Amino acid sequence: MQIMHCGRVVVADNREYDADVIAPSAIACGDKVPGPDGVPTATAIPRGLETDEMPALIQEFAQAAKNARAAGIDGVELHCASGYLVHQFLNSRSNQREDQWGGAVENRIRFPVAILQAMADAIGGNRVGFRISPGNPYNDVDVNDPEATFAPFLKAANDLGLAYVHVVDMGLEGLEALSMIRDNWSGPIITNNGLKADSANAILAAGRAEAVSFGRAFIANPDLVERIRDGVALAKPDYTKLYTGEAEGYIDYPRAGE
């Protein structure tokens, strides 16, 4: 089960309750986010977290990990990607704090490392993974020199005895994500993003990752495993239907031959 927090990436009308929108700093996300009808909408201006709030917030993630285990989930993955709260702390555009949680890279990585440590303490590090997306501009993230942030983060996380790192490989020029991770992380790697059967197999055969994952392809192909096994072409997702409802565009794709 992936555990995440939107942080500042919030459209108020998407929620049926009043609550603080929190972030590292009181800086709104510059990108629009789909509202209730799927139309891109300006996000709320967040409240910057106070220093004394941080320990309790970290423990909320640990409690979420405990709740997952109590519900029968085998393990959890901390979402540190795609411009959401943990990524907001990692990124200098959204994190302009002047305390120990912001500024220099060793301070900006402190929040995700502290969460991972708390989750590992709560349910065991072998049941905790985390997801990153170096160089991903989604949700108004500064992509300048992502290795300068993620290499120290990986080195710090490497000491926690965690299960894996899960990377959204953006395929950027100037950043060989899988090599950068291998240089700074000794545990298993799961890679993701735009993979097909042949490209996924090539990565595994070369030992560049221990596993691969599929996201959008799984939405458009309810029989993805069978299609890969049998060499059947993959269907493509209909992006016009994303964020516009419940079932349509998510669970109404046919299986091969239907």
Backbone bond lengths (Angstrom), bond angles and torsions (degrees), N, CA, C in turn:
res aa  C-N    CA-C-N  psi(-1)  N-CA   C-N-CA  omega(-1)  CA-C   N-CA-C  phi
1 M - - - 1.453 - - 1.523 109.26 -
2 Q 1.334 115.39 128.76 1.452 119.60 177.26 1.523 109.94 -85.20
3 I 1.321 115.67 133.94 1.466 121.95 179.36 1.517 108.21 -112.51
4 M 1.330 115.88 125.73 1.462 119.42 -176.78 1.524 110.85 -144.11
5 H 1.316 115.29 167.82 1.455 123.93 177.91 1.521 106.58 -140.86
6 C 1.333 117.88 128.58 1.461 120.93 -176.20 1.528 113.00 -68.14
7 G 1.340 117.66 -28.10 1.450 118.69 -174.57 1.513 110.74 61.46
8 R 1.324 117.31 -124.26 1.469 121.43 -175.74 1.523 113.63 -82.95
9 V 1.328 118.20 -7.01 1.469 121.17 -176.11 1.530 108.61 -84.78
10 V 1.327 114.81 72.54 1.464 121.23 -173.08 1.529 109.85 -135.92
11 V 1.330 116.11 130.09 1.462 123.02 166.59 1.523 106.57 -102.44
12 A 1.321 116.51 120.27 1.469 120.77 -172.66 1.523 112.20 -55.70
13 D 1.342 117.65 -37.72 1.464 120.42 -176.52 1.524 112.72 -70.64
14 N 1.331 117.84 -11.50 1.465 119.83 176.49 1.520 111.89 -76.79
15 R 1.340 116.50 -10.39 1.460 119.88 -175.92 1.534 109.65 -115.21
16 E 1.312 115.12 146.52 1.463 120.76 -179.34 1.522 111.61 -102.09
17 Y 1.326 116.68 22.21 1.457 121.07 -179.28 1.518 108.42 -149.55
18 D 1.322 116.54 160.45 1.456 121.79 176.87 1.517 109.55 -94.90
19 A 1.297 116.72 132.44 1.456 122.02 176.91 1.511 108.16 -160.18
20 D 1.318 115.87 158.02 1.455 120.29 175.77 1.514 111.00 -60.54
21 V 1.315 116.24 142.32 1.459 121.96 164.58 1.522 105.49 -98.93
22 I 1.312 116.90 115.88 1.460 121.02 -173.12 1.517 111.14 -113.01
23 A 1.318 115.32 155.05 1.458 121.95 -178.58 1.520 107.89 -160.37
24 P 1.325 117.41 170.92 1.466 118.69 175.90 1.521 112.00 -58.84
25 S 1.339 116.00 -39.82 1.456 122.46 -178.95 1.526 109.04 -137.84
26 A 1.323 116.60 161.09 1.468 121.76 -178.09 1.531 110.03 -81.31
27 I 1.332 114.97 63.77 1.457 122.67 -178.49 1.521 107.89 -127.11
28 A 1.317 116.86 120.25 1.461 120.25 -178.42 1.522 111.02 -71.06
29 C 1.323 115.53 151.90 1.464 121.31 173.46 1.525 108.43 -67.00
30 G 1.319 117.26 128.39 1.454 121.12 -178.60 1.512 114.28 -75.37
31 D 1.320 117.87 -14.61 1.464 121.49 178.04 1.520 110.25 -92.61
32 K 1.325 115.67 146.92 1.455 119.82 174.51 1.529 109.75 -81.70
33 V 1.335 115.16 154.12 1.460 122.51 -176.05 1.532 108.01 -125.56
34 P 1.332 118.95 142.26 1.459 119.43 179.14 1.527 112.69 -56.39
35 G 1.329 115.80 130.85 1.455 121.48 175.35 1.512 110.86 -86.09
36 P 1.346 118.06 -165.82 1.468 120.78 -176.03 1.528 113.88 -59.22
37 D 1.347 116.91 -28.61 1.462 120.34 -179.34 1.520 112.72 -99.57
38 G 1.346 116.89 9.21 1.450 120.66 179.40 1.513 114.79 86.82
39 V 1.334 117.54 -5.30 1.462 121.15 -179.54 1.525 110.01 -79.11
40 P 1.327 119.12 130.29 1.471 120.76 178.55 1.528 111.35 -57.02
41 T 1.321 115.28 130.95 1.462 122.58 -172.01 1.522 109.61 -133.95
42 A 1.323 116.95 145.35 1.462 121.22 177.22 1.521 110.27 -62.63
43 T 1.318 116.45 142.43 1.462 121.23 -179.81 1.523 110.98 -86.15
44 A 1.324 114.81 167.32 1.460 121.25 179.84 1.527 110.63 -75.33
45 I 1.315 115.68 157.45 1.460 120.21 171.81 1.525 107.37 -83.15
46 P 1.324 118.19 121.82 1.464 119.60 -174.70 1.523 112.76 -81.67
47 R 1.289 115.07 165.53 1.464 122.23 170.46 1.521 108.25 -96.15
48 G 1.306 116.78 127.79 1.449 119.67 177.22 1.520 111.09 -68.61
49 L 1.316 117.38 133.03 1.460 121.80 -178.05 1.523 111.13 -66.96
50 E 1.324 115.72 140.66 1.459 120.91 174.82 1.532 108.86 -79.16
51 T 1.314 115.86 151.82 1.467 120.29 -178.88 1.520 111.89 -57.54
52 D 1.337 116.84 -40.04 1.461 119.09 -176.54 1.523 113.54 -75.58
53 E 1.331 117.76 -6.17 1.465 121.52 176.06 1.523 112.18 -84.49
54 M 1.303 118.04 -18.37 1.456 121.25 -169.96 1.526 113.91 -63.03
55 P 1.326 120.57 -45.13 1.472 118.77 -178.96 1.530 113.38 -58.59
56 A 1.330 117.31 -41.14 1.467 120.09 -179.62 1.525 110.94 -67.50
57 L 1.333 116.36 -38.79 1.461 119.79 178.33 1.524 111.11 -62.82
58 I 1.318 116.56 -42.53 1.466 120.89 177.93 1.527 110.34 -60.30
59 Q 1.317 116.78 -41.08 1.460 120.04 -179.65 1.525 112.52 -69.36
60 E 1.339 117.68 -23.57 1.468 119.17 174.82 1.531 110.62 -63.39
61 F 1.326 116.99 -38.57 1.464 120.04 176.49 1.528 110.78 -65.37
62 A 1.329 116.77 -41.11 1.461 120.05 177.88 1.526 110.67 -63.11
63 Q 1.337 116.40 -40.20 1.467 119.65 178.49 1.521 110.86 -65.99
64 A 1.331 116.95 -37.20 1.465 120.04 176.66 1.531 110.86 -61.86
65 A 1.326 116.54 -38.42 1.468 120.03 177.24 1.528 110.30 -64.42
66 K 1.328 117.07 -42.92 1.467 120.72 177.30 1.525 110.52 -61.54
67 N 1.337 116.48 -42.55 1.463 120.13 -179.75 1.524 110.85 -62.11
68 A 1.342 116.36 -39.50 1.461 119.95 178.93 1.520 110.81 -62.29
69 R 1.306 116.78 -45.27 1.461 120.38 178.96 1.527 110.88 -62.96
70 A 1.324 116.28 -41.24 1.468 119.71 179.72 1.523 111.33 -63.53
71 A 1.334 116.74 -27.96 1.460 121.68 178.98 1.525 112.51 -84.63
72 G 1.341 117.57 -0.95 1.452 120.94 177.82 1.514 115.05 97.49
73 I 1.330 117.57 8.07 1.463 121.26 177.98 1.524 108.86 -76.29
74 D 1.335 117.38 136.29 1.469 121.35 -176.32 1.517 112.86 -71.72
75 G 1.328 117.26 -36.42 1.448 120.08 -177.60 1.512 110.53 -163.33
76 V 1.338 116.07 172.05 1.461 120.89 -177.39 1.528 109.62 -129.19
77 E 1.328 114.34 155.50 1.452 122.10 177.60 1.523 108.36 -124.78
78 L 1.326 117.45 122.89 1.453 121.59 177.87 1.523 109.35 -81.54
79 H 1.331 115.86 124.77 1.462 122.18 -179.21 1.530 108.92 -82.07
80 C 1.343 115.68 105.11 1.466 121.95 179.47 1.523 110.47 -111.23
81 A 1.334 117.74 27.37 1.457 121.85 -168.77 1.524 111.71 -129.00
82 S 1.335 115.09 178.00 1.466 124.23 166.29 1.520 115.00 60.58
83 G 1.310 117.77 24.14 1.453 120.87 173.89 1.505 116.15 77.03
84 Y 1.349 118.21 15.10 1.457 120.09 177.22 1.535 110.11 -88.02
85 L 1.318 118.45 -172.15 1.456 120.89 -163.61 1.522 114.14 -52.79
86 V 1.331 118.05 -49.45 1.464 119.16 -177.45 1.523 110.38 -63.14
87 H 1.330 115.89 -42.19 1.463 120.42 177.63 1.531 110.61 -64.85
88 Q 1.320 116.78 -33.40 1.460 120.42 177.83 1.528 111.28 -61.81
89 F 1.321 117.15 -36.99 1.460 120.07 176.03 1.525 111.08 -69.07
90 L 1.332 117.47 -35.67 1.455 121.14 -179.27 1.529 111.95 -69.20
91 N 1.326 117.22 -29.13 1.461 121.74 -168.56 1.524 112.36 -96.98
92 S 1.326 116.10 132.33 1.466 120.61 -175.39 1.525 113.19 -70.56
93 R 1.328 118.74 -20.80 1.467 119.86 178.21 1.524 110.87 -69.88
94 S 1.313 117.12 -41.26 1.462 121.04 -177.50 1.524 112.65 -93.56
95 N 1.322 117.56 -19.87 1.465 122.13 -179.85 1.517 109.05 -109.17
96 Q 1.316 115.70 101.41 1.465 121.33 177.76 1.526 110.15 -120.96
97 R 1.316 115.24 36.61 1.454 121.92 179.11 1.529 110.89 -73.24
98 E 1.321 115.29 158.13 1.456 121.09 179.16 1.527 112.00 -117.56
99 D 1.352 115.94 12.52 1.463 119.06 177.18 1.528 108.93 -103.62
100 Q 1.334 117.15 -161.53 1.464 120.52 -175.70 1.525 113.03 -73.67
101 W 1.329 117.97 -1.54 1.458 121.82 -179.15 1.534 111.76 -104.53
102 G 1.327 118.55 7.63 1.456 120.63 -178.07 1.519 111.93 -151.33
103 G 1.339 114.75 174.23 1.454 119.59 179.21 1.518 111.72 94.17
104 A 1.315 116.94 -112.17 1.468 121.92 -179.44 1.523 110.71 -62.98
105 V 1.337 115.96 154.94 1.461 120.26 -175.03 1.520 111.46 -59.40
106 E 1.339 118.43 -35.98 1.462 119.47 -179.95 1.521 112.06 -64.66
107 N 1.328 117.41 -23.37 1.457 121.15 174.78 1.528 111.51 -83.77
108 R 1.339 117.37 -38.31 1.467 120.32 -178.38 1.528 112.41 -69.43
109 I 1.330 117.60 -26.49 1.473 119.02 177.41 1.528 111.39 -85.07
110 R 1.318 117.52 -7.90 1.472 121.30 -173.71 1.524 111.88 -61.38
111 F 1.357 117.41 -41.34 1.464 120.79 -177.11 1.531 111.94 -63.33
112 P 1.341 120.04 -54.90 1.467 117.91 179.35 1.523 113.36 -62.10
113 V 1.323 118.27 -37.05 1.463 119.91 178.78 1.521 110.52 -64.26
114 A 1.332 116.77 -41.45 1.462 120.64 179.22 1.528 111.34 -64.68
115 I 1.335 116.95 -38.84 1.469 119.86 177.76 1.525 110.47 -65.09
116 L 1.321 116.50 -47.52 1.460 119.83 -179.58 1.519 111.19 -60.20
117 Q 1.328 117.38 -39.65 1.461 120.59 177.53 1.524 110.70 -63.67
118 A 1.334 116.48 -43.66 1.469 120.39 -179.73 1.527 111.25 -65.49
119 M 1.319 117.16 -39.67 1.463 120.28 178.54 1.525 110.52 -67.44
120 A 1.337 116.40 -40.59 1.461 119.89 178.12 1.525 111.11 -63.79
121 D 1.332 115.95 -41.35 1.463 119.88 176.98 1.523 111.17 -62.63
122 A 1.336 116.58 -32.33 1.467 121.08 -175.02 1.525 112.72 -78.14
123 I 1.338 117.80 -40.74 1.475 119.23 -173.35 1.526 113.17 -130.43
124 G 1.329 118.07 -0.18 1.461 121.00 -177.79 1.521 111.09 99.83
125 G 1.328 116.51 130.41 1.453 120.10 -178.09 1.511 113.92 -61.23
126 N 1.335 117.69 -28.49 1.464 120.68 -179.96 1.524 112.76 -70.80
127 R 1.332 116.99 -4.24 1.467 121.73 176.91 1.529 111.68 -111.57
128 V 1.340 116.89 11.47 1.461 121.34 -175.97 1.529 110.10 -125.11
129 G 1.325 116.68 126.78 1.452 123.17 170.96 1.514 109.65 -123.30
130 F 1.330 116.90 177.90 1.466 119.10 176.91 1.518 109.61 -149.62
131 R 1.322 115.31 153.97 1.459 123.10 -173.96 1.528 109.83 -117.94
132 I 1.322 116.36 133.44 1.453 122.31 179.61 1.522 109.79 -130.09
133 S 1.340 115.78 160.66 1.469 120.11 177.24 1.525 108.88 -144.25
134 P 1.335 117.77 70.40 1.468 120.55 -178.57 1.529 111.85 -58.53
135 G 1.333 115.95 129.51 1.456 120.59 178.62 1.505 115.12 82.74
136 N 1.323 118.57 7.67 1.461 122.30 179.20 1.530 109.11 -86.04
137 P 1.344 118.93 117.91 1.463 120.79 -177.38 1.520 114.61 -82.12
138 Y 1.324 116.98 0.88 1.475 121.68 -174.81 1.524 111.05 -55.20
139 N 1.320 115.74 137.70 1.465 123.26 179.23 1.532 112.46 61.86
140 D 1.335 114.57 43.03 1.465 121.51 169.17 1.524 113.01 61.87
141 V 1.325 115.64 48.89 1.461 121.17 177.47 1.525 109.47 -101.05
142 D 1.316 117.13 136.05 1.456 122.71 175.23 1.528 108.45 -73.67
143 V 1.324 116.67 124.16 1.465 120.33 -176.20 1.525 112.18 -102.57
144 N 1.300 118.26 13.40 1.452 121.44 179.90 1.531 110.39 -68.26
145 D 1.322 116.79 118.99 1.467 124.13 175.23 1.533 112.89 51.49
146 P 1.326 118.30 61.82 1.469 119.71 -178.65 1.525 113.65 -62.72
147 E 1.340 117.70 -28.27 1.461 119.36 -179.23 1.524 111.83 -61.98
148 A 1.335 117.09 -30.89 1.456 120.64 -179.41 1.519 111.73 -63.39
149 T 1.323 117.32 -26.09 1.467 121.50 177.17 1.517 111.67 -94.44
150 F 1.342 117.07 -45.47 1.460 119.30 -170.34 1.528 113.32 -79.04
151 A 1.314 119.23 -27.72 1.464 119.27 175.93 1.531 110.87 -62.88
152 P 1.350 120.61 -49.42 1.469 119.78 175.92 1.524 113.23 -62.79
153 F 1.334 116.66 -36.10 1.466 119.71 178.54 1.523 110.34 -62.95
154 L 1.329 117.30 -46.32 1.458 121.09 179.46 1.520 111.58 -62.73
155 K 1.324 117.26 -41.40 1.461 120.33 179.01 1.528 110.90 -61.25
156 A 1.336 116.53 -41.72 1.461 119.89 -179.98 1.524 111.15 -68.50
157 A 1.335 116.76 -41.96 1.468 120.52 179.63 1.520 111.74 -68.51
158 N 1.316 117.41 -25.80 1.457 122.10 -177.59 1.521 112.44 -62.03
159 D 1.313 116.84 -24.55 1.464 121.32 -177.70 1.528 113.55 -84.88
160 L 1.334 117.87 -0.23 1.465 121.10 -171.45 1.529 113.25 -96.45
161 G 1.326 118.73 -4.55 1.457 120.68 179.01 1.516 113.85 69.45
162 L 1.321 117.29 40.07 1.461 121.75 -175.47 1.531 111.99 -85.74
163 A 1.328 115.33 168.22 1.467 120.60 -173.12 1.527 112.70 -76.49
164 Y 1.332 118.37 -39.69 1.461 120.92 -174.85 1.521 109.83 -172.24
165 V 1.328 115.63 165.75 1.459 123.30 163.99 1.518 107.36 -115.67
166 H 1.316 115.75 139.39 1.464 123.48 -176.68 1.529 106.59 -117.52
167 V 1.320 118.10 115.50 1.462 120.98 -172.87 1.520 111.91 -112.91
168 V 1.328 115.48 132.97 1.458 121.81 166.93 1.526 105.87 -86.22
169 D 1.322 116.65 102.41 1.458 121.54 -176.23 1.524 108.90 -82.39
170 M 1.338 116.03 110.65 1.460 121.08 -176.22 1.533 112.70 -78.14
171 G 1.337 117.16 -8.11 1.451 119.84 179.52 1.513 113.67 63.30
172 L 1.325 116.55 38.61 1.457 121.31 -174.34 1.521 112.12 -81.23
173 E 1.326 115.84 145.24 1.451 120.29 170.08 1.528 107.97 -68.98
174 G 1.310 116.59 135.26 1.454 119.68 179.03 1.511 113.99 88.37
175 L 1.346 117.97 -4.87 1.467 120.74 176.61 1.522 108.92 -138.41
176 E 1.299 117.47 103.66 1.456 122.36 173.66 1.521 106.26 -89.91
177 A 1.329 115.35 92.20 1.467 121.09 -168.10 1.527 112.45 -59.29
178 L 1.332 117.38 -45.81 1.461 119.19 -176.27 1.524 111.44 -66.44
179 S 1.313 117.23 -36.96 1.464 119.94 177.14 1.526 110.78 -67.85
180 M 1.335 116.14 -41.68 1.463 120.10 178.11 1.527 110.77 -59.80
181 I 1.330 116.69 -40.59 1.462 120.06 179.38 1.528 110.41 -67.39
182 R 1.331 117.60 -45.43 1.468 120.38 179.50 1.529 111.74 -57.75
183 D 1.330 115.79 -33.85 1.464 119.86 -178.36 1.526 113.00 -72.82
184 N 1.342 116.41 -17.98 1.464 119.40 -172.68 1.527 114.11 -127.06
185 W 1.316 116.85 2.01 1.463 122.07 -173.88 1.517 108.73 -144.37
186 S 1.317 117.88 129.58 1.467 121.46 -175.96 1.519 113.52 -100.47
187 G 1.324 118.49 -4.69 1.455 121.51 -177.11 1.520 113.07 -91.95
188 P 1.329 117.10 -175.85 1.461 121.70 179.55 1.528 112.47 -64.22
189 I 1.342 114.62 148.65 1.456 122.62 177.51 1.524 108.85 -119.46
190 I 1.325 115.96 133.05 1.471 122.31 168.55 1.527 105.72 -111.19
191 T 1.333 117.67 129.07 1.456 120.07 178.97 1.519 110.81 -113.38
192 N 1.329 115.06 153.21 1.459 122.31 -169.53 1.526 108.66 -149.62
193 N 1.320 115.52 156.42 1.468 124.88 167.02 1.515 111.95 116.10
194 G 1.332 114.40 105.50 1.451 121.55 172.13 1.512 115.33 67.10
195 L 1.316 117.68 22.20 1.463 120.26 -176.63 1.518 111.72 -79.98
196 K 1.324 114.94 147.34 1.456 123.41 169.17 1.535 107.19 -115.17
197 A 1.315 116.83 174.35 1.462 119.94 -177.56 1.523 111.45 -57.87
198 D 1.357 117.10 -44.18 1.457 119.14 -175.87 1.526 111.93 -70.35
199 S 1.332 117.43 -42.50 1.464 119.40 -179.93 1.522 110.93 -68.65
200 A 1.327 117.64 -35.81 1.458 121.00 177.49 1.524 110.79 -65.54
201 N 1.323 116.75 -45.17 1.466 120.21 179.19 1.522 111.78 -63.53
202 A 1.334 116.97 -36.45 1.466 120.50 179.46 1.526 110.88 -64.75
203 I 1.323 116.89 -40.35 1.467 120.74 178.11 1.525 110.23 -62.76
204 L 1.319 116.32 -45.21 1.467 120.33 -178.88 1.526 111.03 -66.70
205 A 1.322 116.68 -42.22 1.465 120.41 -178.20 1.522 111.53 -64.26
206 A 1.327 116.41 -32.60 1.465 120.82 179.97 1.522 112.50 -83.25
207 G 1.332 117.51 -3.86 1.453 120.83 179.93 1.514 114.23 72.07
208 R 1.323 116.78 20.79 1.466 119.82 -178.51 1.523 111.79 -79.62
209 A 1.323 116.97 -18.96 1.463 122.83 175.41 1.515 108.01 -152.88
210 E 1.324 115.34 158.12 1.465 120.56 179.24 1.526 112.15 -88.66
211 A 1.346 116.63 -20.70 1.462 120.43 -178.83 1.519 108.65 -156.74
212 V 1.325 115.72 162.97 1.457 122.09 175.82 1.524 108.52 -125.77
213 S 1.328 115.88 157.76 1.468 119.44 176.47 1.516 109.78 -134.09
214 F 1.319 115.25 154.32 1.455 122.76 179.79 1.523 108.39 -125.02
215 G 1.327 117.42 136.94 1.458 121.46 178.98 1.517 111.06 -115.86
216 R 1.330 116.25 -77.32 1.465 120.66 -178.52 1.526 111.47 -58.60
217 A 1.334 116.30 -36.84 1.472 118.79 179.78 1.518 111.26 -63.78
218 F 1.339 117.24 -32.08 1.460 119.72 179.20 1.526 111.15 -71.80
219 I 1.342 116.54 -31.63 1.464 119.25 176.86 1.528 110.48 -65.13
220 A 1.324 116.35 -47.06 1.464 120.73 -175.06 1.520 113.38 -80.14
221 N 1.337 116.59 -12.85 1.463 120.93 -176.71 1.528 110.02 -132.37
222 P 1.331 117.34 88.42 1.470 118.91 -179.84 1.530 112.69 -61.84
223 D 1.334 115.57 -18.09 1.462 121.54 178.11 1.529 110.13 -110.56
224 L 1.316 117.30 37.80 1.463 121.32 -174.01 1.520 112.29 -55.19
225 V 1.325 117.14 -45.47 1.463 119.96 -178.09 1.521 110.67 -59.66
226 E 1.317 116.90 -45.19 1.460 120.58 -179.56 1.528 110.86 -65.82
227 R 1.331 117.33 -40.01 1.468 119.94 179.89 1.528 111.01 -62.82
228 I 1.333 116.77 -43.48 1.460 119.84 178.51 1.531 110.35 -63.96
229 R 1.324 115.72 -44.40 1.470 120.20 -179.99 1.512 111.66 -60.10
230 D 1.353 117.29 -40.41 1.458 121.95 -173.24 1.529 113.24 -96.32
231 G 1.333 117.70 0.89 1.459 120.55 178.75 1.513 114.21 71.65
232 V 1.331 117.65 28.56 1.460 122.14 179.71 1.526 109.18 -87.66
233 A 1.331 117.29 139.50 1.464 121.50 -179.75 1.528 110.43 -59.99
234 L 1.327 116.17 145.92 1.451 121.55 -179.14 1.523 111.19 -88.00
235 A 1.318 115.92 140.63 1.461 121.09 172.46 1.523 109.33 -77.05
236 K 1.320 116.65 155.41 1.457 121.84 179.70 1.528 110.12 -102.53
237 P 1.342 117.31 144.79 1.462 119.16 178.21 1.522 111.71 -69.83
238 D 1.324 116.43 151.37 1.465 122.48 176.36 1.527 107.19 -93.20
239 Y 1.334 115.95 100.26 1.460 120.20 -174.21 1.525 112.66 -68.55
240 T 1.337 117.98 -19.22 1.462 119.73 179.98 1.524 111.87 -69.85
241 K 1.321 117.05 -15.72 1.468 120.43 -177.21 1.520 113.23 -99.86
242 L 1.340 117.15 -6.56 1.460 118.64 -179.43 1.528 110.46 -69.29
243 Y 1.302 116.30 140.29 1.470 124.08 178.27 1.519 112.93 64.87
244 T 1.311 117.93 22.81 1.472 119.73 -178.31 1.517 113.43 -115.76
245 G 1.312 120.03 2.49 1.455 120.21 -178.88 1.502 111.25 175.48
246 E 1.313 115.68 -153.64 1.458 120.87 -176.01 1.533 111.92 -105.81
247 A 1.328 117.25 -71.98 1.465 120.70 -174.10 1.521 112.83 -86.13
248 E 1.345 116.85 -42.05 1.452 120.15 -172.99 1.525 110.61 -64.35
249 G 1.328 114.68 127.77 1.447 119.65 -179.80 1.509 113.92 86.55
250 Y 1.331 117.29 -0.30 1.451 121.37 179.88 1.527 112.40 -125.61
251 I 1.312 116.88 -50.25 1.473 119.62 -174.96 1.532 112.52 -124.39
252 D 1.329 116.68 20.69 1.459 119.06 -178.55 1.538 112.32 -115.63
253 Y 1.317 117.38 17.04 1.460 119.92 176.48 1.523 109.83 -79.37
254 P 1.350 117.21 139.45 1.478 119.38 -179.43 1.519 111.95 -78.27
255 R 1.311 115.16 156.66 1.457 121.64 170.89 1.522 108.29 -77.82
256 A 1.290 117.71 162.89 1.459 121.89 178.71 1.536 110.07 -56.83
257 G 1.329 116.65 132.33 1.450 121.33 179.02 1.510 114.63 88.63
258 E 1.322 117.96 -11.16 1.472 120.15 178.84 1.523 110.70 -84.13
